[in-house]
Structures are given as structure tokens and as C-alpha cells.
Amino acid sequence: MNTPCPSFRFLVTVAVIICSGFMSAGLRASDAGALAGKRTLVLGDSITQNGLYVTFLEYYLHRLAPSAGYDLVSIGLSSETVAGLSEPGLRFPRPNALDRLDAALAAVKPHIVFACYGMNDGIYHPPSAERLAAYEAGLDRLIEKVREAGASFVIITPPIFDPLPIPQRLATAETTVFGYQSTYPNYNDVLQSFAAAGLRRRAADVTVIDLHAGMRAALAERRKVDPAFTFCPDGVHPSELGHLLMGRIVARGLGLNPPDAPLEAELSRIYADPLFPLVRDRRAMRSEAWLSFVGYTHSTTIKSASVRAAEVVAARLQAEIEAVAAKL
């Protein structure tokens, strides 16, 4: 959803630049290498479980700042929330990140934890003080548990919801039951309130990154040229271009300089790069292995006994990645 930590100030700096779409004052390009050798746990819902944006981030790290030991463990889980809420009509309750957090912290032993929740926490309903309170309570519990584990914490505010491409799935004035299949049309208002809740929790040991605002601004720019453009064809889940946008924002936040080309052209270039499939395969394999090793419940409980075999293969792929990156 521990090993000794570096200084807190250092970790907060890394956390801010990883998830921000904006350059921090005084940020140096060399700061991109700060992730090397640091175990980073990435929690989230189905967007993080897909993980393509994490792959793009790792690709840019290896391509533009080659270094040994990049160690991002991404274990997003489809449908997950921190609010512990579920809308009517689901086959099983939405998973709660708090139910697997202790196991994740114990197994992964991260120096820093990223968490991006909110898309499912509003359960696709109109704004509600009760649901906002549940979301805030979940965030507070996450913060508490990560602190207890000795790790630093980064709240990533939820990404955008785009109603434009899914008129058939939007609730109408006559709708009395809301949910994923009948979403409140202005659900972005709910996500904005969740983003604001995250920002209110910024503290000395909690970094908050407003991803929601960054994605919303990028979509607005594209719509100036193409009013029908979307980063989320089903309203919720980013397309390949949407994930690439996320990866590019993260890379630039690290002080890297990914090509300033149209996303479509950059996607084609990356897919033709021999480095990319190695990074993609390693990230995907580790995510799947660690997700099951930590354990989760989706109507039934999934728990594997070991990640040892996956980590052996991951180490081999890492060596290949570093060899290819060194030649580029």
C-alpha cells in the first residue's frame, strides 16, 4: 500500500522533487542520483498498479542519470482507498491501504514512502463532509504508521478525473445511486477537496505534492489545441501518453532534461530505445512479486511466500540496464 534512514532533510528534498511537476529552488541535476541506493515504496490504486509512469521515471533515471541501485518498489492495488469506503453494488468491498500497510513496511523496509490515493476514496459520489473526513482520517493514519516505521512520507494528491470521454457513465439529474458506473459529473471537485486535505497535512516530516493541479494544467493546455483531447480515455485511468506525462513531470522535478518533444514523438522514441524494455520488464516483475509478497485482499486473500526468485532476476536485469545505459 527498518533499515537506518539518511538525514530527514535529504529525504524530504528527494521526496519533493520526485513527485513535483515544478523545479525546486536550488535543485541541481545531480540530485537525480539521490534515489540511487535508497529503498522507496510506492503505494496507490490501479493507476500505480498499472505502473507505467513508474517505468517511465525509472527509464529517465537510467537514461539521463546512470547510476547503480535505483530501487523503487511499486505495489499499487486496484480499487484501493485510505478512506475505507465502498459504493453500493460492488462485488467486494474496496481494499483499504491500512490493512496491508504494516506488512508492506515490514517487508519492503523503505527509507521513504509515496502514497497517491483519492480517486476511489470519494466513491464517485458528489462532495460530502463525511467522505472527506474519512479520507482525512485515512491520511492521518498513514502518516502515523509511516512515522512509526522510521520512514519519511510523501502525500501525492490524486490525479484528475475527466468526464469528457465518458458521457454514458456519468450520473444524471435523476441519479440516486452513484458509483464508478454512474459517476458524479463534477467529480474533480471532490478530488480537488482531497488535494486540499493533503496540502493541509504538509509538516516538517510530511511532504505534499499537488499532482492534481499539475495534471489539470497540462490537460487545459492540450485542450486549447484539441478540445476533445484526454489523458484518461475511461475518465479515470491515464493512457500511455498520460503515464508518460507523469513520468516526464517527475523526471523534470528531479532536475533531468527529458526531450522537450510532443508526447507522441517521445513515446515512439522511448519504445525504440533498447533500454526501455529492460526497465519495463524489471519494474513490472518486481511490482507483481512484491505485491503478492506483501499480501492483499480482493474478495480472496493473496499472499506469496517469497520474492527471492524475482529479486534474482531483477538483479540480472539491473546489471543489463546499467550496462546498456553506460553505452548510451
Secondary structure, DSSP 8 states (H G I E B T S, - for coil): -------HHHHHHHHHHHH-SS--TT--GGGGGGGBT-EEEEEESHHHHH-HHHHHHHHHHHHHS--S-BEEEE---TT-BSS----TT-SS---BTHHHHHHHHHHH--SEEEEE--TTTTTT-S--HHHHHHHHHHHHHHHHHHHHTT-EEEEE-------TT-GGGB--TT--S-BTTBB-TTHHHHHHHHHHHHHTT-BTTEEEE-HHHHHHHHHHHHHHH-TT--S-TTSSS--HHHHHHHHHHHHHHTT-----S-HHHHHHHHHHSTHHHHHHHHHHHHHHHHHHHH-EESSSEE--S--HHHHHHHHHHHHHHHHHHHH-
